[in-house]
Amino acid sequence: MAKLRILVAEDNLVHASKMEMILEELGYDLIGIFNNEAEVMRMFNATLPDLVILDIDLKDSDDGVSIASKINNIRPTPIIFATSFVDKETISRALQTDPYAYLIKPIEKPSLQAAIELAVFKLGKKDQEGSAGKFSGWSEDLVLNESFFIKSGSKLVKVAWADIRWIEVSQDRYCEIVSEKRSFQIRSSMNQLEEKLNPAVFVRIHRSHIVNIEKVDGVDDVDMVVEVGEKSLPLGGAYKNNLMNRLRLL
């Protein structure tokens, strides 16, 4: 289960140390904090982070606005600008790169967390618009092409669709998503959730269960269960034919 991976460009040691502490407290995967353009670009190309926080006023480098343009020419990436300056010219130049958020130093934990959530939300919205409505937005969780973000406590955790084993109803208006490493509860009915899933990957097997078709290890059509690893999931009679049609039968 991957956490949100963040790359930071900051050449002020005080601000860098504080940002590192906050990001670690929030539970994000901090790739590193770098103080010059060469290192930022090298690490960006090597790691392709989920999000970049850029100091606009990097010394001995092109400023953060120019670096943002170079990053987006390689791979469109959510960028949050951080600066001590609030002059109109700086803000105007920064806005031309279409940043996902803008922070004024000194940065505090609530403002940084809000900026990260806003950036991920904007990315999710852009992805939905670009995928011709293939996925629609979730009220609490943010959908991307091959993954989505679930709000877990004070942080956002990225979950790959391919890691999901099955989904089951846990209680009224809540579903539990069971992945390879952990489980999450989200506030959604099973029917609402099914509409948001990729039908090429997920199949309904019971009124209370959806399974990742690639995780199915066996089907017992006498006891009416679907085997996923050591777990036996119920198979509803109304869903049996659809499941069998989806399986690769020899």
RAHU-V672022 format. One record per run of one state. SS is the DSSP state (~ for helix, > for strand, _ for the rest). FROM is the first residue (numbers start at 1). TO is the last residue. If there is no record, write none. Layout:
ss = <SS & SS>
from = <FROM & FROM>
to = <TO & TO>
This chain:
ss = <_ & > & _ & > & _ & ~ & _ & > & _ & ~ & _ & > & _ & ~ & _ & > & _ & ~ & _ & > & _ & ~ & _ & > & _ & > & _ & > & ~ & > & _ & > & _ & > & _ & ~ & _ & > & _ & > & ~ & _ & > & _ & > & _ & > & _ & ~ & _>
from = <1 & 3 & 4 & 5 & 10 & 13 & 27 & 29 & 35 & 37 & 48 & 51 & 56 & 64 & 75 & 78 & 84 & 88 & 96 & 101 & 105 & 109 & 131 & 142 & 144 & 147 & 153 & 155 & 161 & 164 & 172 & 174 & 180 & 183 & 188 & 190 & 197 & 202 & 207 & 209 & 213 & 216 & 218 & 221 & 225 & 229 & 231 & 235 & 237 & 247>
to = <2 & 3 & 4 & 9 & 12 & 26 & 28 & 34 & 36 & 47 & 50 & 55 & 63 & 74 & 77 & 83 & 87 & 95 & 100 & 104 & 108 & 130 & 141 & 143 & 146 & 152 & 154 & 160 & 163 & 171 & 173 & 179 & 182 & 187 & 189 & 196 & 201 & 206 & 208 & 212 & 215 & 217 & 220 & 224 & 228 & 230 & 234 & 236 & 246 & 250>
